[in-house]
């Protein structure tokens, strides 16, 4: 339901101006490199 209304490309100030999708990808890359 939320996927239809949520803009996953919108930039967020709290995440260093990354979209939620970009932020999530970067998060998992950091987890894999630890």
C-alpha distances in whole Angstrom, upper triangle without the diagonal:
4,5,6,7,9,12,14,17,18,21,21,25,24,24,27,25,23,20,17,17,21,22,20,22,25,24,24,28,29,29,30,33,34
4,5,5,6,9,11,14,15,18,18,21,21,20,23,22,20,16,14,15,18,18,17,20,22,22,22,25,27,26,28,31,32
4,6,5,8,8,12,13,16,17,21,21,20,22,21,18,14,12,12,16,17,15,17,20,20,21,23,25,25,26,29,31
4,6,8,10,13,14,18,19,22,23,22,24,22,20,16,15,15,19,20,19,21,23,24,24,27,29,29,30,33,34
4,6,9,12,12,15,16,20,21,20,23,20,19,15,14,15,18,19,19,21,23,24,24,27,29,29,31,33,34
4,6,9,9,12,13,16,17,16,19,17,15,12,10,12,15,15,15,18,20,20,21,24,25,25,27,30,31
4,5,6,9,11,15,16,15,17,14,13,9,9,10,13,14,14,16,18,19,21,22,24,25,27,29,30
4,6,8,10,14,15,13,15,13,10,6,6,6,9,10,11,13,15,16,17,19,20,21,23,25,27
4,6,9,13,14,12,14,11,8,5,7,7,9,11,12,13,15,16,18,19,21,22,24,25,27
4,7,10,12,11,12,9,8,5,8,9,10,11,13,15,16,17,20,21,22,24,26,27,28
4,7,9,8,8,5,5,5,7,10,10,10,13,14,15,16,19,20,20,22,24,25,27
4,6,6,7,5,6,6,7,11,11,10,12,15,14,15,18,19,19,21,24,25,25
4,5,6,5,8,9,11,14,13,12,15,17,16,16,20,21,20,22,25,25,26
4,6,7,9,10,10,14,13,10,13,16,14,14,18,19,18,20,23,23,23
4,6,6,8,8,11,9,7,10,12,11,11,14,15,15,17,19,20,20
4,6,9,10,13,10,9,12,14,12,13,16,16,16,18,21,20,21
4,7,9,12,10,9,13,14,13,14,18,18,18,20,23,23,24
4,6,8,6,6,9,10,10,12,14,15,15,18,20,20,22
4,5,5,6,9,10,11,12,14,15,17,19,20,21,23
4,6,5,6,9,10,10,12,14,15,17,19,20,22
4,5,5,6,9,10,11,12,14,16,17,19,21
4,5,5,6,9,10,11,12,14,16,17,19
4,5,5,6,9,10,11,12,14,16,17
4,5,5,6,9,10,11,13,14,16
4,5,5,6,9,10,11,13,15
4,6,5,6,9,10,11,13
4,5,5,6,9,10,11
4,5,5,6,9,10
4,5,5,6,9
4,5,5,7
4,6,6
4,6
4
